[in-house]
Amino acid sequence: KRQDDEMLKSELLELGRRIAEARSGIGVFLEQSARNHVYWVERTGKVGQLLTLNAAPIDIAPALRQMLFREGCTCVMTSATLGVGRKDLAYFRNRVGAEEAEPLQLGSPFNFNQQMKVFVVRKMPDPRDAGYEEALAHWIEHFIGRTDGHAFVLFTNYRAMQELAARMENFCAEQDLNLLVQGGGLPRTKLLDQFKSTPRSVLFGTDSFWGGVDVPGDALRNVIITRLPFAVPDHPLIEAKLETIEAYGGDAFTEYSLPEAILKLRQGVGRLIRTKSDHGIIVILDNRIVTKPYGRAFMAALPKCPVEVL
């Protein structure tokens, strides 16, 4: 009985701590007392029945500089996608407050010249043109056919993904391709399991499939990028970041939107080659990468490998 009492006491103390933490958080939100933060409310759930109160710092560098990078504190950060082209990793270091950290950029263990090829479709029309969706479906079908499925098709917009998936259902059925679409009721882990275990699969995915997904081997031989992954500035936090940069006389596009999109593209491309025996193609269906001046920054951030422009 004494042990039960101790457990109950511990649970009540933890509950009290969580209630106090929630009370404090609600107070900060209502008073908007935290400086240099942005506040917003989100409605979530299948019918929007859940309300979430959010507060986030516009710039995380000061907090991380104090918590992680102060003198006498050792911190090592590693990732395959910290850089946007510069060897000093300046964008990432400035973003997280690690300006004084020592950067080290190592080469890849993969032979991308032999393992990967990039196709860029310059002929793609503008997304605002009436024939865009038809052209998008045509080129996706073309490149899916080259690899007999085994493909990720990555989107930046959920609605666009759903509309194209509906358009391509008959094609996939006729070609005996297993079409998997994010948001169809299966969690991400189940979608990935089906993709890996079912031959000739094609997976349509949005944000969560651009990174953190590991499909080594023959199951994935083709990653199709439908659009360069620029973030839409309709999220309160992104909007606040852009406004802050402009308010201090900076250029929000070159200082935030472009490097963030480059990092996201590198993550998406990184889904393809996971081991030294993997081979495959990357397809970019956004001609801005070869028609806009900033496209050179995207190309420079890709692994060194053969590139064919169609």
Steps between C-alpha positions, in 0.01 A plus 500: 500500500782738575641439152158578348483823700842604375398432140179700543694786657747498211218500242320788673820705516559442129138595423539816707818589314331455163198709604731779620694481174178519296374792709827685447493431126141622464592814695795571268276447197218725621732777615742450207771579751792317334698744289578433133246220484212437263165369627230313311208261545463180299186294455581130452325165498282343233221756548714775649383424852839554666650842568874538552656817641847557355785733586845481340810720491549674167875452534624195695867602482513702828343219706718225350809718530433527873392140561733302270787710374615689807864474607591166653210315341583229243249443221539302177241533221506267201279464194532430129302817422636787708656686207352700214817509292753683718762293677485716815134398562435869574123490447443220750747639754339843495151355519571303819738745669814291445702771326813412699473126440763330287349369173613177337355385170593148392452332164238236433586128510286455188617518140218718366656517154442127466193455719270789406384711207290819509240586235367856480194559282539848355189451283264516799238778467432756771279356780246776426459379140197291407716212376721473808328207671485303175873559440579405860311172467666430163854538632432310821355213296802515268759474776302249706505284189879527475545342842193273495362669810737497798436875532434776751309797357550794737257792512497836679121528503257243641209593272717486188617154605144374550382639166788346308459167679136489390605586145760221490297220660399347165855520364642322804229234484561439129877472558449274804673754724422511872402864566536615862384847600570678827185598686295202387454371854824307545769641732838578350665187640235275340535679166875445509459134593267449203735689271797286603319168487288545185681490163443781249374749757462876453457718808359853489607699807522850637703664774579205730637289212763757398715401799538239771407212268743215433432260212829331406529248222301436184161612636582866429678585175327823402424823689285753312495860627186669369583852624795674663408490870458868581296541817173686452516805732151444641617341825518759781855404601639514144314825435648651817852389405469659156358824642781522756771459235341771285455731801876488562575584137573146382374302203259234626524295181878460488548491877222256589270368225775392259735325747208324669378373162851382410526304824157345437597404144820337625294300749262384229783403266668321790219242511645325193854382577515339844775239450802450274306250288196723433439641151229724362382826349386838629239682290436872551177619335547869583682687226585792729810304595640574151308815399532720812828654627449342842478158335879485493502491881274193495714325238819576693354339812424169327747209509748502213352264243388494134220747418278487190270791412199406286 
